[in-house]
């Protein structure tokens, strides 16, 4: 943490993942997006290792008066890296976990996972999910944006198959939203593409 301003040190002490500022050797790699025309420099990039890290980062940003932007695992259009934002990066390896339960025909997917990892594990269990048309697409972004893909004619959009989501709230807490638990928040996930800044 050497050389970090005190607010960044406080953020780092709250996270399992690393906190990157401009002079960190990994900063330029972390801020690079799929779109080569995007050249933005967030104030700080928090590499979140799980939902608790995301919640802590959101709460920290609220306290510091910084707007937040979340970056998932796939191609980015640049909105996840604002000029004066702090970016919460879920594309780190710790956020890419995927578990497939063939018996229940459900998967639990980390916020930074891409469809490549989901497809590989699903195929091993001889199941498939309605995902994107490119395996480099981030699961979270595609799902919250609707989720157009090859299987949608038979099984609907990716979002239609969402069972629950762990959501980090502005107060630093994490809740699980589903049709039966936090249903209003769960249905707000369906409108995320229209309201999100990521």
C-alpha positions, 0 to 999 in steps of 0.5 A, spaced: 500 500 500 506 504 499 504 511 496 497 510 496 493 516 499 489 515 506 482 514 503 485 509 498 489 505 504 482 505 507 479 502 501 485 497 501 484 495 508 477 493 507 478 489 501 481 482 499 482 484 492 488 489 490 486 497 489 490 500 483 491 507 483 495 510 477 502 509 479 501 501 480 504 497 475 497 493 474 493 500 473 494 500 465 492 493 464 486 494 468 483 500 465 484 497 458 477 495 455 475 491 449 474 498 445 481 501 443 478 508 442 476 508 450 482 511 454 480 513 461 483 514 467 479 512 473 481 515 480 482 508 483 480 501 480 478 496 486 479 489 484 473 485 487 474 478 490 467 477 491 460 480 493 463 483 500 468 487 496 463 490 491 459 492 497 465 495 501 467 499 495 460 501 493 460 504 501 467 507 500 465 511 494 459 513 497 463 516 503 468 519 499 463 522 494 465 518 488 460 516 483 461 508 482 462 504 475 462 496 475 466 493 470 464 485 469 468 480 465 467 481 458 467 487 452 466 494 455 463 500 452 467 505 456 462 506 461 465 502 466 471 507 466 469 514 468 474 520 468 472 521 475 470 515 477 472 509 482 471 503 478 469 496 481 473 491 477 469 484 477 473 481 472 479 479 476 480 471 477 477 471 484 470 474 481 470 469 475 468 463 479 462 458 476 459 452 479 454 448 475 449 443 478 447 438 473 441 435 477 438 442 479 440 445 472 442 451 475 449 455 475 452 460 480 456 465 476 461 470 479 460 477 477 466 477 472 465 471 469 465 470 461 460 465 457 467 461 455 467 459 462 460 457 463 459 454 456 465 449 458 463 447 465 456 446 462 458 442 456 462 437 461 455 436 465 451 436 458 447 442 459 446 448 456 444 455 458 441 461 453 447 465 453 451 470 448 453 469 441 460 470 443 464 466 449 468 473 451 461 476 453 461 477 460 455 474 464 453 479 468 452 485 463 449 480 458 444 478 463 442 485 465 442 487 458 437 482 456 441 476 453 440 475 446 443 468 444 442 462 439 438 459 444 433 464 446 428 462 441 427 456 445 428 458 452 428 465 452 433 471 454 438 470 459 435 474 463 428 470 463 432 464 466 435 468 472 433 465 478 437 470 483 442 475 484 447 477 490 446 485 490 451 490 493 447 496 496 449 503 497 449 502 505 455 496 504 450 490 505 449 484 500 442 481 499 440 476 495 434 478 490 429 473 487 422 472 486 421 470 493 426 474 497 427 482 495 422 481 489 422 488 488 430 489 487 429 482 483 425 485 478 429 492 478 435 487 475 431 487 469 431 494 468 438 495 469 441 496 462 436 502 462 439 505 469 446 502 470 452 507 469 457 501 468 
